[in-house]
Amino acid sequence: MDPMHSELKAWIGRTETVADVISATPYVALSATLDRPPVRPPAGTPLPPLWHWLYFLPLPVQSEIGPDGHARRGDFLPPVPLPRRMWAGSQFEFRGVLRVGDSVTRTSTIESVDAKKGRTGPLVFVRVRHEVRRNDETEIALREFHDIVYREAAVPGAKAPPPVPAPAGAAWLREIVPDDVLLFRYSALTFNGHRIHYDRRYVTEVEGYPGLIVHGPLLATLLLDLLHRQNQAAEVARFAFKAIRPTFDVNRFHVCGAPAQDGRTVHLWAQDHDGWLTMDATATFARDT
């Protein structure tokens, strides 16, 4: 084990706990951002799956912000020395219902830190476990595993990984226009300062991407929003998504879905304008639909 990896492993087991209240205004704001009626929800309204990302926001003071717009590393997250950071995927267990007006706490734990050698250079994968409880209850209402990948800066002329074709035969399909305003609004709602989502000069000149990057959590939220547009009564018990390749704001993209024959699962995915798969996901219902 190299010295860097050994030092990063020391972060495994580190925890932090954050308290918040499920207030109505973020709910209304995300509704408007998703082109839903911006109706203010009364206390007791269930929070849709993944909308917990509107709460427990990261609040580093301005002097602690790093060059990429994130909080400087080495506090809760390990100080990985690789410059590019991406949301690789997440897995969720929805065990209880979070409601508007609830007082909630989230306990986060560094589950693992793994260094690997990828095709394009060194990679570091960090997995964080989040557990959300409501109103001082001991039972977990939501458990999330968050996978983060760190990688080296872009190398001019380096070949991109080969794309994967999106599945054929979508039962549901919705076109999304990822303009600057949509990305700004979601960044603002989640207090996400990562410059790859709003700073075009930074993302193209420093990180070497062709355009602004659509947030992984926004894509995942759009996938479950597509599901609930088709089946408003669907009660999701588990959900998992994996980011396959970045989605950029330079072209429209689609969120797609197809229910499985078992009546308990739905395959959801996002595809770019060329038909390449950008996110792959599965939702599992609490009961047959």
N, C-alpha and C positions, 0 to 999 in steps of 0.2 A: 504494500500500500504506500503510495507516494505521500510526502509530508502534507501537501495541500488536502488530499482526501482524508487523511487521518485527522487533521484539524477540523474539517467540516463535519466529520462524524461526531465530534463532541457536542454538536447541536442537537443530536437525536434525543428526544425526551423533553426538550425545552417546551414550556407551556406559557400561554397567556390567556386571560379571561377578560372579556369586554361585555359591558351591560348596555342595553338600549331599550327603547320602547317602539313598538310597531305603530308608528303614527300614520295619519291619513294622507298627508301631502305627498310623500314619495310615491304612494300607491296611485294617486291621481295623476302625477306627473308621468309615471311609466305607462299608465293607461293611454294617455295622450300620445306618448312617443310611439306606442305600438298601434296607433290609429284606432284606438278604442274610445268610446265616450268617456270624457274626463269627469265622471260622476264621483263626488266625494263619498267614500264608503263610511257607513256608520260603525260605531264600536261593535266588535263581534264579527265583522265580515272576515271570512277566511282569506288568508294570504295565498295567492296562487303559487304553485311550485316554482322555485328559483327566485322568487321576488324577495327572498330574505337577503339577497345581495344588495338591496337598497339600504340595508341597516348594517350595524357594526362597521361603519366606514373607517378606513385608515385615516388617521389625523396627525401625521407628522408635522412639526412646525416647519416653516419655510426654510430655515437654515439647515434642516436635516435632509433636504431633498437632494438626490443624486443627479448626475448629468442626464439620465434617461427619464427623469420625472418621477421615479419611484423614491420612496424613503431609502436612505443609505442603508446598505446591508450590514449585518452584524449585530442587530438588536434582537428581534425575534427570529427572522430568517437568517440562515448562515451567510457569511460574507463570501459568496462564490465569486471568484475573480473574473469570470467570463462575462462579457458585456451585454450579450443579447439574452433577454428573458421572455419566455412565452408560456401561456397557459396551455398545457398539453392535453388535459382532460380532467374529468371529475366523475365520481360515482356518488349516488345519493340514496339514502333510505329515509322515506317520509313516514315516520312512526306516529306522529300526532299532528294536530292542526294548529298552526300559528294564526292568530287573529288580530285584527286592528284593535289597538288598546292594550295588548299584552305587554307586560314587562318581560324581557328576555335576556338571557346570558348566553354567550358563546365561549366555549373553552376550546382553544386551538393547541395542538400538540404536533411537534415535528416527529413524524413516524419513521422516516428513512431519508438517507442522503447517499446517493450512489453515483460514482463517476464511471463513465464508459468512454470508449473510443468509437466515435461514429465515422461514417464515410467522409464527412466534411471536417472532422477534427474532434477534439475533446467535448464531451457533454457531461453535465451534472444534472441529475434528476432529484428533486426534492418532493417528498410527499408529506402533506399536512392533513391531519384529521381535525375536523371541526365538529363539535357537538353542541347543539342548541337546546336549551331548556326554557320553559315558559313559566312565569309567575312563581318562581322559587320551587318548582316541582323537581323531584329527583329523577323522574323518567325523562329520557331523551326524546324530544319531539322531532329532531332532524339530525341525521349524521351525514357528513360530507367528507369525502376524500378528495383532496385537491392536488393534482400533479403539475409541477412546474418544471420546465426544462431550461437550462442555461447553455448557451453555445458561444463559440467565438464570433468575432466580427466577420462580416461578409468579405470574401476574397474575390477581387475583380476577376471575372472570367470563369469562376468556379461553376461547374454544372449543377443544376438543381436536381433533386431526386425525381425519378420518373413519376408522372401523375398517375392516379388511379381513376378509371372511369366510374362515374356515378351509377348506381343501380338503374335498371330500366323498369318501366311499369309502375310509376308512382300513382297511387290512388288520389293523393292530394298534392297540390303544387301551388305555391304562392311566390310571385316575383317581388323582390325587395330592391329598392333603390338606395344604395349605401352612400348617401351624400354627406357632406361635411356637417350638416345640421344634425342629422341622426346620430352620427358618431360623437359630436359635441354634447348632445343632450344626454346620451348614455354615460359618457365620461363624467359629466356634471352630476348625474343622479347617483353614481357610485363613487364619486370623489376620486376618480382614477386619473392621476397626473401623468401616466405613461405617455410619452410624447409620440409614440408610434401611431396613436389614434387621432391626433389633431395637428401635429406639427409636420407639415409636408416637407419642409426643407430638412428637418432632422431625420425623418424616416427614410428619405431618398439619399441624402448625402452622407449621413453618418452610419445608418444601419443597412443601407444598400437595397432597400425594397423599392418596387415601382410605384407605390402609392400608400395612402393611409391604410392601416390594417383594421379590419372590423374586429371588434372585441370577441374573444371566444365566448364569454358569458352572454353577450348579446345574441350571438348565433344560437346558443343553446336555448335561450329564452324564446327566440323566434320559433325554434322547433317545437317547444311545448305549447307556445301560443297557437301554432298551426293545429296541433292536436286538439286543443280546446275549442278552436273555431269549428272543428268537425264534430266534436263530441263534448258538449259543455258539461255533461254529468260525469265525465271520466275522472276517476279517483286514482291518481298515480301513486303507487307504493314505492317503486324504485325507478331510478333513471340513471343512465350512464352515457357519457359522450367522450369521443376522442377526436382531437383536432388532427386532420390529415395533412392539410396544407393551408397556408394563409389565404384569407379572402381580402381582396383589396377594393378600395372605393372607386377604382377607375372603370368598373363595369357593373352592371346589374347582376344579381345572382338569384337563385331559387332555393326555398326551403321546401322539402318534399316529405311525404310519408306514405306508408302502406301498412295496414293492419295485418297481423299474422293470422293464420287459420285457427290458432288455439284460443282466440278470443281474449287472451290475457296480455299480449304484447303487441307493440307497434314499432316498426322500424322507421326511424326518422333520419334524414340526412340533408346536408346542404351541398349544392353544386354550383360551380362558377359558370360564367357565360359560355365556356367551351365544353361544358358537360363533365368537368373533372370533379371528383369527390373532394370536398373541403372539410366536412365534419360528418362523423358517423355516430349514431345514437340509437339507444333502445329504451323504450318506456314500458314498464310492467304495471298493470292495473292491480288494485287491491282485490278485485273480484272480476268475474267474467262480465263483458259488456255486450 
